[in-house]
Amino acid sequence: MQRRPTDLNIAGAIDLSSLKKPPPPPPGTPPTAPTSAHVIDVTEATFEVEVLQRSMTVPVLLDFWADWCGPCKQLSPILERLAAADGGAWILAKIDVDSNQALSGQLQIQSIPTVLLALGGRLIQGFTGALPEADVRSFLDQVLAAAAQAGLPGAAGAAGAPGAPGAPGAEPPAPVTPTEPELLAAEDALAREDWASAIAAYDTLLVRKPGDPEATTGRAFAELLQRTEGVDPREVLLRAQAAPDDVAAQSLAADVEVLGEQIQPAIDRLVGLVRRTTEEDRDAARTHLLTLLSVLDPEDPRVVAGRRALANALF
């Protein structure tokens, strides 16, 4: 049986309630420096931005530690090494419980080391104690799988990530190039309501430039128009109402709602379907929601909340 993170052995944790606060370090003692660009120190003042907001794009692992904690000195190097090895797939946020007592109390941290997970703006229980590296690796694999299912964009676009605009060490922006001919062809096809030709044009560009954001978004929009061509929105919604767990019916209803500017009902419909279904149906509903979100403004609060709701439904 696969163990959940909360099933892991918690031996080696230190009960904070049984200890007095240790004396402060001698003046001039330098703080422990992060070991990679993917390890950050977080305080009460930076928690909202560095943890909760950042977790909307990339998983954030919270390591609650103290300089006097022996097990912390065993676990922290493991976490830092794995954070560096995973190259920004997740971020390690280190929180010194002595310097951030109010935050530790608010989060009910009773022993250290304690690890929590922030995913999609939500805090989730991780594990407690100095675990072996193999167990930590297993936990991280589950975290990354959940993040992928939730469609989190990843660390590459996060502020301060290597290669991100404005980040130290970032590459200079590429020069502006003329519009790709495939995009022009796709726009012409969309104007003619020739959805198949538009999709083909986007596919041609994606073969030449895999992952191109304009082509990816444009293709998803053209497919949305193709799926809803000729349908009667009222009939689609009535059919979905009669079959609440039918993935095809619910997906088409969400398509109709998105085109009708009913963004929130469409998101709620598919998140609810993800919660109610399992296996192939659940994955189909998840994939369809991510496809619809990809054609919308990523800064739209409904889209941001939708990604958070999907993450909560999946994890």
Buried (B, 14 or more C-beta within 10 A) or exposed (E): EEEEBEEBBBEBBBEBEEEEEEEEEEEEEEEBEBBBBBBBBBEBEBBEEBBBBBBBBBBBBBBBBBBBBEBBBBBBEBBBBBBBEBBBBBBBBBBBBBBBBEBBEEBEBBBBBBBBBBBBBBBBEBBBBBBEBEBBBBBBEBBBEBBEBBBBEBBBEBEBBBEBEEBEEEEEEEEEEEEBEBBEBBBEBBEEEBBEBBBBBBBBBBEEBEEBEBBBBBBBBBBBBBBBEEBEBEEBBEBBEEEEEBBEBBBBBBBBBBBEEBBEBBBBBBBBBBBBBEEEBBBBBBBBBBBBBBBBEEEEEBBBBBBBBBBBBBB
